[in-house]
């Protein structure tokens, strides 16, 4: 099950957020949670690019495999 939130950021911008966290509050918590999650994404991308791990994909908690090139 998923939830879809429409966040009006400004008069020119509306963001849509999909989450599987059924306890997330669409009015108060969603902008803060998304901001934290977004900080993680660029850091994760940079770590993978700098260390050469970019082609690796995690299929499970215990293993990684090379993705299709």
C-alpha positions as CSV (number, residue, x, y, z in Angstrom):
1,X,0.0,0.0,0.0
2,X,1.2,3.5,-0.9
3,X,0.3,7.1,-0.1
4,X,0.5,10.0,-2.5
5,X,0.9,13.5,-1.1
6,X,0.7,16.7,-3.0
7,X,2.9,19.4,-1.5
8,X,2.5,23.0,-2.7
9,X,6.0,24.4,-2.3
10,X,5.3,27.8,-3.8
11,X,2.9,29.4,-6.3
12,X,5.1,28.1,-9.1
13,X,5.9,24.7,-7.8
14,X,4.0,21.6,-6.6
15,X,5.8,18.4,-5.5
16,X,4.3,15.0,-5.3
17,X,5.6,12.4,-2.8
18,X,4.8,8.7,-2.8
19,X,5.6,6.7,0.3
20,X,4.9,3.3,1.8
21,X,5.0,4.7,5.3
22,X,1.3,4.6,6.2
23,X,1.9,6.5,9.4
24,X,3.4,9.6,7.7
25,X,1.4,12.8,8.2
26,X,1.0,14.6,4.9
27,X,0.8,18.1,6.3
28,X,3.4,18.3,9.1
29,X,6.0,15.6,8.6
30,X,6.3,15.1,4.9
31,X,8.5,18.1,3.9
32,X,10.9,17.4,6.7
33,X,11.2,13.7,6.0
34,X,11.6,14.3,2.3
35,X,14.4,16.8,3.0
36,X,16.3,14.3,5.1
37,X,15.8,11.5,2.5
38,X,17.0,13.8,-0.3
39,X,20.2,14.6,1.5
40,X,21.0,10.9,1.6
41,X,20.4,10.4,-2.1
42,X,23.2,12.7,-3.5
43,X,25.6,11.4,-0.8
44,X,24.9,7.8,-1.8
45,X,25.4,8.6,-5.5
46,X,28.7,10.4,-4.8
47,X,30.1,7.6,-2.7
48,X,29.3,5.1,-5.4
49,X,30.9,7.2,-8.1
50,X,34.0,8.1,-6.2
51,X,34.7,4.6,-5.0
52,X,34.0,2.9,-8.3
53,X,31.0,0.9,-6.8
54,X,28.6,2.5,-9.2
55,X,28.0,-0.7,-11.3
56,X,27.2,-2.7,-8.1
57,X,23.6,-3.4,-7.2
58,X,22.4,-4.7,-3.9
59,X,19.9,-7.5,-4.4
60,X,19.7,-8.3,-0.7
61,X,21.1,-7.3,2.7
62,X,23.9,-9.8,2.4
63,X,25.0,-9.5,-1.2
64,X,25.8,-7.3,-4.1
65,X,26.1,-8.1,-7.8
66,X,27.3,-6.4,-10.9
67,X,24.5,-4.7,-12.8
68,X,24.0,-5.1,-16.5
69,X,26.3,-2.7,-18.3
